Amino acid sequence: MRFRWRLAAPGAVLAVLALSLTGLAAPAAASATGHATSSALTALSPGFNRPGNILIADQFNNRVIEVDPAGRIVWQFGKGPRDFSPRSIIGVNDAQRVGPFTLMAGTGDPAVAAGSSPPAGDLCPTQASGCPDNRVILVDPSGRIVWQYGTFGVAGSGPGQLNTPVQATWLPDGHVLITDQANERVIEVTHSKKIVWQYGMTGVMGKGRDQLNNPNSAELLANGHILIADENNNRAIEVTHDNAKKIVATFTAGGTASGVAFASRLPSGDTLLTDSNNSRIVEVNSKDQPVWQYFTNDPTGNPAPLPTRAVRLRDGETLISDQFNNRVIEVAGTPPKGGTIERQIGALNVFGIGHGLLDAPYDAKVIGDYTGLTPPFGF
């Protein structure tokens, strides 16, 4: 699949991307510092990056995997649940394919309070202090980091620092939109790592103008606005992508949403919300009225699975990251009907890293299909 985006930012990484995304052979990979190296991209499985494959952020397994329609892993970044080094992506929340490259956000593993137990499957060896990551990275098909914002193991809000980056979106001009959750902000970062736009006051939790409370995603809309899942304010907000930063729409599913973990705009103009604390995916119209919903708290599974991501596919089905049910499911049906599971990756309420198993998958997207992420919407 070839994307013909115009990449305006300079540098070796974008030169490689520009060539790759227009279907031309890239002459070299690039290092994390942005300097070209002499090594070419590693030969990969013939199934790599095929439209219809699913890219999964397998959170507690500290990896991003690409699986084919049969569920076979055809690509992986990360060493698995017992590796807490920069070679993996710790507590990965989000992954997006950018041509042959993969953009991912590593939140790390937070500290566990005294007397509390970590979630099942969480193997962080230093639970008292956590296992931080705090990076957004872009990796080539061989797993080499070609661009990075944030520092492994360091949480902060200074230049080049992040604190629990939960989501990253590649923009058409080569900038990256980062949801920097614990810093209570969404930032737009250039290839040269300059912040050129921000929504949310750094370190300030609130619900007033230019304030967020635990934001969990941000997406560029076709109208140029930014759609933000303002999780702990139980809303998604659409804001202007300028210095005014005006809220032009708010979505709460009629005041019923609790823990809005993700939001995306559908071609119909409706907005799809991941209503995590209610174990629900809900589609609302422009008047914030629910028109479709699906609950993931199957009575045979986890009673509080906290789904984290839902994207509507081109065929009308919905791909859901059903986090603590340890599965990714594809659900058939759009308003007013729906609710049949057509495909499942992972075993219901079973965590692991063996064949067909996942551990708290946080994000899943179908390669080459509509995801609501950023224009162009049709591939």
Backbone torsions as a table, in degrees:
resi	resn	phi	psi	omega
1	MET	NA	125.7	-176.4
2	ARG	-111.4	126.3	177.4
3	PHE	-98.5	133.3	180.0
4	ARG	-108.9	61.7	178.3
5	TRP	-87.4	148.1	176.3
6	ARG	-91.6	111.9	-175.9
7	LEU	-97.3	106.9	-170.3
8	ALA	-87.2	-25.6	-175.2
9	ALA	-72.0	149.0	-177.3
10	PRO	-83.0	175.2	170.8
11	GLY	116.8	162.3	-176.1
12	ALA	-65.1	-38.2	-178.8
13	VAL	-61.5	-47.0	-178.4
14	LEU	-69.1	-28.7	175.4
15	ALA	-64.4	-43.5	176.9
16	VAL	-63.0	-45.0	179.6
17	LEU	-61.7	-44.7	-177.7
18	ALA	-58.8	-42.1	178.7
19	LEU	-67.4	-44.0	-177.0
20	SER	-67.8	-41.6	-174.4
21	LEU	-73.3	-15.7	175.6
22	THR	-101.9	9.9	173.2
23	GLY	86.0	8.8	178.2
24	LEU	-93.3	154.0	-178.9
25	ALA	-72.1	128.6	176.2
26	ALA	-77.2	134.5	-177.3
27	PRO	-73.8	-25.2	-177.2
28	ALA	-161.0	159.2	171.5
29	ALA	-83.2	-174.5	179.7
30	ALA	-137.5	152.0	-179.7
31	SER	-87.1	175.0	-179.9
32	ALA	-64.8	-19.2	178.6
33	THR	-86.4	-7.3	177.9
34	GLY	95.3	-0.6	179.3
35	HIS	-88.3	138.8	-179.7
36	ALA	-64.4	144.6	175.5
37	THR	-114.9	171.7	-176.3
38	SER	-89.3	-10.3	-175.9
39	SER	-82.5	137.6	178.1
40	ALA	-85.2	168.1	177.9
41	LEU	-65.8	140.3	-177.7
42	THR	-68.1	142.1	175.3
43	ALA	-62.3	138.7	-173.1
44	LEU	-123.4	172.6	173.4
45	SER	-56.1	141.0	177.9
46	PRO	-62.5	-13.4	179.0
47	GLY	-89.3	-0.4	-176.6
48	PHE	-66.0	134.5	171.0
49	ASN	62.9	31.6	178.2
50	ARG	-86.0	136.8	173.9
51	PRO	-55.1	134.1	-177.2
52	GLY	103.0	-21.9	172.3
53	ASN	-68.6	160.2	-179.5
54	ILE	-116.2	129.3	176.7
55	LEU	-97.6	124.5	-172.3
56	ILE	-124.9	129.7	170.1
57	ALA	-88.1	101.2	-174.3
58	ASP	-92.3	87.3	-159.8
59	GLN	-56.1	-61.1	-174.7
60	PHE	-79.3	-7.1	171.0
61	ASN	-89.1	2.2	175.0
62	ASN	51.8	49.8	-177.7
63	ARG	-157.0	158.7	167.4
64	VAL	-115.3	131.0	-179.8
65	ILE	-125.2	150.5	170.5
66	GLU	-114.1	125.1	-179.6
67	VAL	-117.4	146.8	178.0
68	ASP	-84.7	175.7	-177.4
69	PRO	-58.1	-22.2	178.2
70	ALA	-86.9	-1.3	179.2
71	GLY	89.7	4.8	179.3
72	ARG	-80.1	137.7	177.5
73	ILE	-75.4	122.6	179.4
74	VAL	-109.9	-9.1	177.8
75	TRP	-160.4	146.2	179.5
76	GLN	-150.3	140.3	167.7
77	PHE	-124.2	127.3	-177.8
78	GLY	118.6	146.1	-172.5
79	LYS	-95.2	-4.1	177.9
80	GLY	113.4	179.0	-168.8
81	PRO	-69.1	-16.1	-179.0
82	ARG	-100.5	3.6	179.4
83	ASP	-105.3	119.0	-179.2
84	PHE	-120.2	38.4	179.5
85	SER	-106.8	171.3	177.3
86	PRO	-63.7	-9.4	177.6
87	ARG	-71.8	-17.8	175.5
88	SER	-110.2	-179.6	175.6
89	ILE	-120.8	104.0	-167.5
90	ILE	-78.4	128.5	179.7
91	GLY	57.3	45.7	-174.4
92	VAL	-63.0	128.9	-178.3
93	ASN	-103.3	-22.8	-165.3
94	ASP	-154.6	143.9	175.5
95	ALA	-149.0	140.4	-179.0
96	GLN	-141.7	133.5	177.5
97	ARG	-84.9	129.0	178.1
98	VAL	-119.0	91.1	-170.1
99	GLY	61.0	-126.7	177.5
100	PRO	-89.2	-1.9	-178.7
101	PHE	-94.2	161.5	-179.4
102	THR	-128.0	124.3	176.8
103	LEU	-97.8	130.2	-177.7
104	MET	-144.2	154.5	-178.1
105	ALA	-121.2	124.5	179.8
106	GLY	-107.3	112.1	-179.5
107	THR	-81.5	-19.3	-170.3
108	GLY	80.4	-171.8	-177.9
109	ASP	-118.2	115.2	-175.3
110	PRO	-69.6	159.3	176.2
111	ALA	-65.8	150.3	177.8
112	VAL	-107.0	128.0	-177.5
113	ALA	-62.9	149.1	178.6
114	ALA	-55.6	133.7	-179.9
115	GLY	87.7	-8.5	179.0
116	SER	-98.7	160.8	178.2
117	SER	-111.3	139.5	175.7
118	PRO	-68.4	159.8	176.6
119	PRO	-59.5	151.2	177.5
120	ALA	-55.9	134.1	178.7
121	GLY	92.2	-10.5	-179.0
122	ASP	-83.6	118.0	-173.2
123	LEU	-111.7	16.8	180.0
124	CYS	-52.8	121.7	-174.6
125	PRO	-74.8	-13.2	-178.2
126	THR	-121.6	65.7	-173.9
127	GLN	-60.6	-31.3	-178.3
128	ALA	-64.9	-34.3	-179.3
129	SER	-111.8	-8.2	-179.6
130	GLY	81.2	177.5	177.9
131	CYS	-128.6	81.8	-173.7
132	PRO	-72.3	153.0	172.7
133	ASP	-122.9	-68.0	174.0
134	ASN	63.3	44.5	177.3
135	ARG	-130.5	147.2	160.7
136	VAL	-111.8	124.5	-175.6
137	ILE	-129.4	151.0	173.1
138	LEU	-116.7	122.8	-176.8
139	VAL	-118.9	147.8	176.6
140	ASP	-83.3	174.7	-176.0
141	PRO	-60.2	-24.0	178.9
142	SER	-83.2	-4.3	179.4
143	GLY	94.2	6.6	178.4
144	ARG	-80.3	132.9	177.4
145	ILE	-74.9	121.2	-178.9
146	VAL	-106.6	-13.0	175.0
147	TRP	-157.7	143.7	-178.9
148	GLN	-148.1	139.5	170.0
149	TYR	-128.1	128.5	-173.6
150	GLY	102.7	163.8	-176.1
151	THR	-122.8	130.1	-179.8
152	PHE	-58.2	129.3	175.0
153	GLY	80.3	-2.1	-176.8
154	VAL	-119.3	125.7	175.1
155	ALA	-105.9	132.0	-179.9
156	GLY	-171.9	178.4	179.3
157	SER	-126.3	7.8	178.8
158	GLY	-78.2	-175.1	179.8
159	PRO	-54.9	127.7	177.8
160	GLY	72.0	17.4	-178.5
161	GLN	-118.9	151.0	177.5
162	LEU	-134.7	162.7	175.2
163	ASN	-139.5	99.1	-178.1
164	THR	65.2	64.3	175.0
165	PRO	-73.7	115.1	-172.3
166	VAL	-98.7	-16.4	-177.6
167	GLN	-159.3	148.0	178.3
168	ALA	-142.1	137.0	179.4
169	THR	-125.4	127.7	176.1
170	TRP	-78.3	125.9	-179.0
171	LEU	-96.7	158.0	-175.6
172	PRO	-59.7	-25.6	180.0
173	ASP	-89.0	7.2	179.2
174	GLY	90.0	-1.9	174.0
175	HIS	-77.5	164.9	178.2
176	VAL	-124.7	129.0	177.6
177	LEU	-95.2	118.3	-173.4
178	ILE	-117.0	127.7	173.1
179	THR	-91.1	104.6	-172.9
180	ASP	-99.3	82.7	-161.4
181	GLN	-58.9	-55.7	-175.0
182	ALA	-70.3	-16.2	172.1
183	ASN	-88.6	1.6	175.0
184	GLU	57.4	45.8	-176.5
185	ARG	-153.5	159.5	167.0
186	VAL	-116.8	128.0	-178.0
187	ILE	-123.4	146.7	173.2
188	GLU	-106.9	122.4	-171.5
189	VAL	-118.3	134.9	177.1
190	THR	-81.7	170.6	176.0
191	HIS	-57.9	-34.1	178.9
192	SER	-83.0	8.3	171.7
193	LYS	72.8	32.3	174.3
194	LYS	-99.0	133.3	175.9
195	ILE	-80.7	120.1	-177.3
196	VAL	-112.0	-8.7	176.0
197	TRP	-157.8	145.5	-180.0
198	GLN	-148.8	139.3	169.6
199	TYR	-122.8	129.3	-175.7
200	GLY	104.2	135.0	178.5
201	MET	-81.9	125.5	-174.9
202	THR	-54.4	120.1	176.5
203	GLY	78.5	2.6	-177.9
204	VAL	-108.0	118.7	178.8
205	MET	-93.4	129.5	180.0
206	GLY	-176.0	-175.9	-178.7
207	LYS	-127.2	2.9	-180.0
208	GLY	-79.7	-168.6	179.6
209	ARG	-59.4	133.6	178.0
210	ASP	59.6	35.8	177.0
211	GLN	-131.9	147.2	179.2
212	LEU	-134.4	164.3	176.1
213	ASN	-135.8	97.2	178.6
214	ASN	63.1	55.6	179.3
215	PRO	-60.6	145.8	-174.6
216	ASN	-124.6	-11.6	173.9
217	SER	-165.2	160.6	175.7
218	ALA	-151.7	134.0	-176.5
219	GLU	-134.6	145.3	174.1
220	LEU	-83.7	128.1	179.4
221	LEU	-93.9	164.8	-179.7
222	ALA	-64.1	-26.3	178.7
223	ASN	-83.1	2.1	178.5
224	GLY	91.9	-8.4	178.2
225	HIS	-78.9	170.3	176.9
226	ILE	-114.3	130.1	177.4
227	LEU	-102.5	120.5	-174.4
228	ILE	-117.2	129.8	171.2
229	ALA	-86.3	103.5	-176.9
230	ASP	-93.8	80.3	-160.7
231	GLU	-53.7	-58.2	-173.2
232	ASN	-80.2	-6.1	167.4
233	ASN	-90.3	2.6	174.0
234	ASN	57.5	45.2	-177.2
235	ARG	-156.5	161.4	163.2
236	ALA	-115.5	139.2	179.9
237	ILE	-123.7	143.2	174.2
238	GLU	-105.4	120.5	-175.6
239	VAL	-122.7	153.5	177.8
240	THR	-72.5	143.2	-175.9
241	HIS	-93.3	63.8	-178.1
242	ASP	-153.1	-172.2	-178.7
243	ASN	-71.9	-22.8	178.8
244	ALA	-68.6	-37.4	177.1
245	LYS	50.7	51.7	-176.6
246	LYS	-86.7	134.6	173.4
247	ILE	-77.0	119.1	-178.6
248	VAL	-105.0	-13.8	177.4
249	ALA	-160.2	148.2	177.7
250	THR	-131.3	138.2	-177.7
251	PHE	-126.7	123.6	-178.3
252	THR	-134.9	9.6	-173.2
253	ALA	55.5	48.4	178.6
254	GLY	67.0	29.3	179.2
255	GLY	84.1	8.0	-176.3
256	THR	-98.9	-12.6	-175.1
257	ALA	-71.9	145.8	177.4
258	SER	-141.4	110.9	-178.1
259	GLY	78.5	70.6	-179.1
260	VAL	-80.1	101.3	-172.6
261	ALA	-86.7	-18.6	-178.7
262	PHE	-163.0	151.3	176.4
263	ALA	-147.5	141.2	175.5
264	SER	-145.4	151.9	-179.5
265	ARG	-93.7	130.9	-179.1
266	LEU	-92.2	158.6	179.4
267	PRO	-57.6	-26.6	179.4
268	SER	-71.9	-15.1	-173.5
269	GLY	99.0	-12.7	175.0
270	ASP	-71.0	168.1	179.5
271	THR	-123.1	130.6	-179.8
272	LEU	-98.4	123.9	-177.9
273	LEU	-114.3	140.1	168.9
274	THR	-96.4	104.5	-175.8
275	ASP	-92.9	76.6	-163.1
276	SER	-61.0	-48.7	-175.6
277	ASN	-66.6	-20.0	175.3
278	ASN	-96.3	7.3	-178.9
279	SER	51.7	43.7	-171.2
280	ARG	-136.2	144.0	166.1
281	ILE	-107.7	128.1	-175.7
282	VAL	-135.2	132.9	175.7
283	GLU	-100.9	129.5	-179.6
284	VAL	-121.0	151.0	177.0
285	ASN	-86.8	-173.8	-175.7
286	SER	-65.4	-17.4	177.6
287	LYS	-95.6	10.9	178.5
288	ASP	67.7	25.8	177.7
289	GLN	-95.4	127.5	177.6
290	PRO	-61.7	133.2	177.5
291	VAL	-121.3	-10.4	178.5
292	TRP	-162.4	146.2	176.1
293	GLN	-153.4	157.4	176.5
294	TYR	-145.4	130.7	179.6
295	PHE	-101.2	137.1	-177.5
296	THR	-102.7	-0.4	-179.9
297	ASN	-83.4	68.6	176.6
298	ASP	-55.4	134.1	-177.6
299	PRO	-62.6	-18.8	178.1
300	THR	-91.3	-3.0	-178.0
301	GLY	-110.9	-146.6	180.0
302	ASN	-79.4	129.2	-178.6
303	PRO	-68.9	-16.5	178.3
304	ALA	-136.6	73.5	-173.2
305	PRO	-77.1	-13.8	178.3
306	LEU	51.2	65.3	176.2
307	PRO	-58.8	144.3	-171.1
308	THR	-117.1	-22.1	-175.3
309	ARG	-150.9	137.6	173.2
310	ALA	-141.5	129.7	176.7
311	VAL	-127.8	140.6	179.2
312	ARG	-87.3	130.1	-179.0
313	LEU	-90.9	165.9	-176.5
314	ARG	-59.7	-33.2	-178.3
315	ASP	-82.9	4.3	177.6
316	GLY	93.9	-8.9	177.2
317	GLU	-80.5	164.6	-175.0
318	THR	-121.4	126.1	178.9
319	LEU	-95.5	122.5	-172.6
320	ILE	-121.0	130.3	171.3
321	SER	-89.2	100.5	-174.9
322	ASP	-92.7	78.1	-159.1
323	GLN	-49.7	-65.6	-172.7
324	PHE	-89.1	5.9	160.5
325	ASN	-89.3	-1.0	173.4
326	ASN	57.8	44.0	-179.8
327	ARG	-152.0	159.6	168.9
328	VAL	-114.9	129.1	-176.9
329	ILE	-125.7	147.0	174.0
330	GLU	-111.0	119.4	-172.7
331	VAL	-109.1	130.9	179.5
332	ALA	-82.7	151.9	170.2
333	GLY	105.9	139.4	175.3
334	THR	-128.0	174.2	-175.3
335	PRO	-50.3	138.2	-0.9
336	PRO	-95.4	5.6	-176.9
337	LYS	-108.0	168.9	175.6
338	GLY	145.9	162.0	175.5
339	GLY	135.1	3.0	-179.0
340	THR	-94.1	126.6	177.6
341	ILE	-76.9	118.4	-178.8
342	GLU	-94.8	-27.2	-177.6
343	ARG	-152.4	146.3	178.7
344	GLN	-140.9	136.2	171.7
345	ILE	-119.0	129.1	-173.0
346	GLY	96.6	163.4	-178.7
347	ALA	-106.5	132.8	-176.8
348	LEU	-54.4	119.0	174.7
349	ASN	64.0	21.9	177.1
350	VAL	-124.9	122.9	178.5
351	PHE	-103.8	151.9	177.9
352	GLY	170.1	-178.7	179.9
353	ILE	-123.9	4.0	177.8
354	GLY	-73.3	-175.5	-176.9
355	HIS	-56.1	125.8	175.7
356	GLY	77.2	8.7	-177.6
357	LEU	-111.2	151.5	176.8
358	LEU	-133.0	167.1	177.1
359	ASP	-136.0	99.2	179.6
360	ALA	57.4	56.1	179.5
361	PRO	-61.7	127.9	-173.9
362	TYR	-99.2	-25.2	-174.3
363	ASP	-151.0	145.5	174.9
364	ALA	-151.1	138.1	178.9
365	LYS	-140.8	144.2	175.5
366	VAL	-87.3	126.9	-179.3
367	ILE	-67.7	129.6	178.3
368	GLY	81.0	11.4	-179.5
369	ASP	-121.6	164.9	-179.7
370	TYR	-64.4	133.6	178.0
371	THR	-129.7	-4.8	-177.1
372	GLY	77.3	14.5	-172.0
373	LEU	-81.0	-59.2	-173.6
374	THR	-164.1	149.7	179.7
375	PRO	-68.2	152.7	1.7
376	PRO	-74.7	138.0	-174.6
377	PHE	-78.3	-33.3	179.7
378	GLY	-98.1	127.4	-178.2
379	PHE	-100.9	NA	NA
